[in-house]
Amino acid sequence: MTLIDRPLCKGCPLRRLGLAFHGEIGAPNGYACSYRYERGRSVPPHDASAVFLMVRDGALKIEIPDRSGEPGLAGFLYPGEPLVGNVLDSPAVVTALGPTTLCALDLKQIGQMRERDGDMLRAITAGLCKQATEDQRRLVQARGGTVKQRVMRFLADVAERTESQTVSLNMSRTDIAHYLNISAESVSRAISQLANEGAIKRHGPRRLSVVASGVQGLCRTRLAGNKIESRSA
């Protein structure tokens, strides 16, 4: 499916150039397309020098095997976030957590647009670097502090990235536990505690709302060197 007449993804780095729609770029038909993946489907590795992939809707789970070959959960991606780790010759496994659409830009065709190719390619490179940095920061912060703080930070981060106070947990409790380096039982217990304390509101087994006061009380962290210091209000 072509995207020529559709708006750029909200987080697309090409928006930094004042562009809002794919058609404004002026590339030939076929420079942009989208791919749809149903829940549980894996996203094939891609050549990062030839294509730029970004989540248009849905969500992805990223796993990277450890030295023993066991999968380790490296993070999640939401709309407006580019796919960084799933490149050729990489051991990363990327799976759709629900019906998910990826926007794909053909970098080779963009590179042939002599008037703006440099600006666009620099913007895309900056977007990839920013996402890689954010992924690393989130992973470090995810594993610091008490169990309740880790879970609260995770829920608040998902709410911020999806721009909604209501969070849909389309990943399993086990996935969350692996990401936060705690047990699945601890995740469920922390969510129950946060709900009882009014920091979150439950709307079903996989939907909840993050309350602003809960974020302020449980997510005060600061980075000191390589150590995360956490404190409750």
N, C-alpha and C positions, 0 to 999 in steps of 0.2 A: 504494500500500500504506500503510495507516494504521500509526501507531507507538504508539497509545494504551497498549497492554499491554507495550511494550518499554522497556528501560532507556534513560535518556538517554545520549548519546555521552559517552565518558570526559572529553572536554574541554569539554563543554557548559557555558556560563557559568551556566545555571540550576542547576547543582549547587551553586553558591555559596550558594543559598538553602535548601540542605538537601534538595533534591529528588533523587530517584534514578530515577523512572519517569515517562514522559510522562503516564500516567493521574493522577498526583498533582497535576498542574497544575490539573486540573478544567476545562479548556477543552472546548468542544463537539467532537464528532467532526469531523475534517477540519482541525483547526488544525495538525496535524502529518502529514507524509507523507514518502515517500522516493522518490528517482528513481535508476534504475540506468543506468549508461553502460558500454558495452563499450570495449575498448581502441581508441584512435584516434578515438572519438566526441568531439565538441565539446560543452561545456556552454553552453547559451544564456545570454545576458546576463539579469540579473534586476534587479528594482526593490528596491534595498536598503532602501527605506522601507516595503516591504510584506512582504518575506520574508527570513528568516535562513537561510543555507545552511552546512552543516558536513559535512565528510567523515566518513562512518560507517565505511566500509572501502574499501580500495584506495588509489589515489594519483592526484594531478592534476599537470599541468605548466602553468605560467602563462607566457605570452609577451606582451610589450608591444612594438609596433613602435617603432623609433627614428625620427628626423626624416626619414630617407630612405625609410621605409616597410618596412625590413627587420626581421623579427621578432627581438626580443632576449629571451633567457630570463631571466625575473625571479625564478623560484623554483619550488618544488614544495610540495605540500600532502599531509599524511598524516592518518590517522584522528584525530579530536578537534580538528582545526584548521578554523576558519571560512573561508569564501571571501570575500575582501575586495575584490579588484580587478575581478571580472567583473560590473560593473554596467551599467545602461542608459547609452548614449552614451559608453561607455568603449571604447578600441581593444583592450583586453586579449582574448587568446584563451586559453581554458582547455580542455585536452584530457585525457581519461582515459588513464593510462599502463597500465591493465589494467582488468579488471572492477571498477567503482567505484560505491559507493552514497553518495548525498548525502541527508542528513536536512534537511528543510525545515520551518521554523516560520512560520506565518502571523502576522505581527506585528499585522495589523489585528484579528484575532480575539483575540489576547492583549491588545491594547489595550482591549478591551471588558470585560475582567475587572477590575472596579473595585477589588477588594480587594487585588490583587497586581500589577496591571499596571505601576505605576511601578517597583517593585523589579525585575521581570523585564526591562523594557525597559532600565533602567539597567545591569543585569548583561550583557545582550546587547551594548549599546553599549561597555561596558568590554572585553568579549571581542574585539570587532572592533578596538578601538584597540590592544589588546595584540598581536593578530596582525599588524597593520600595522607596529607598532614592531619586532617580532621579524623580520618579513620584511626590513625595511630593514637591521637589524643584521646579519642573516645575509649579505645581499648584499654589504655593505661588507667583512665579515670574509672572505668567500669569495675576494676578489680581492687579499688581502694575504699577504705571505710568499712562500716558495719554492714551486715547483710541487708538490713532495712534501708540504709543509705544507698547501697548499690542498686537495689530494686527501685527505689524512688527516683534516683538519678536516671535510670534506664527509662522509666515511664515518662519522666519529664522531657528527656531527650527525644523520645519518639513523638511526643505531643508537639514539641517545637519544630521538629523536622517535617512533620505532616501538617503543620499550621492548624492544629485542631486540639482543643482541650479533651475531646473524646478520642480515646486511643483504642484501636482494634488490634488485639494481639493475635495476628495471623500466624505467629510462630508458636511452637509448643513450649510448655514449661521447661522441658528438657533443654531446648535450644537456648532459652533465656539463662538457664542455670549454667550451661557450658560457657556461654559468653561472659557471665559474671563470676565464673569460677566458684560456684556454690552448688548445693544440691537442689534438685527439683522440689523436694519437700520444703526446703528453706524458702524458695521462691513463693510457693503457695502460702506458707505461714506468714511471710512478710507482707504479701498482698492483703491477707486477712487482717493483719495488725494495722496496716495503713488505712484500710477501710474503716476499721473500728475507731481509729483516731481522727477520722474525717479528712485525712490527707488526700484520699481518692474516693470516688463514688463508683460503685459497681452498677452496670447496666446489663449484666448477663455474664456468662462464663468467660467471654473473650472481649468484652467491651467495658471500658471504664473511663471516668473523667478525672483529670488531674486538677486538684484544687490549688490555687496560687499560694495559699498560706502553707500548704504542705511542702511545696517546693522551697519556699523561703526557710522553713524550719529544719528541713532535713538535707538540703543540698548545698550547704555552705562549705565549699571546698576551695583549697588553693594549692597550687603546685609549688613545692619547695625543692628545687633541684630535680631529682628523679623520684622523690617521695611525695605522695599525696597525703596532705593532712586534712582530716575530716573532723567536724565537730557539730554536735547538735545544738539547736538554739537553746 
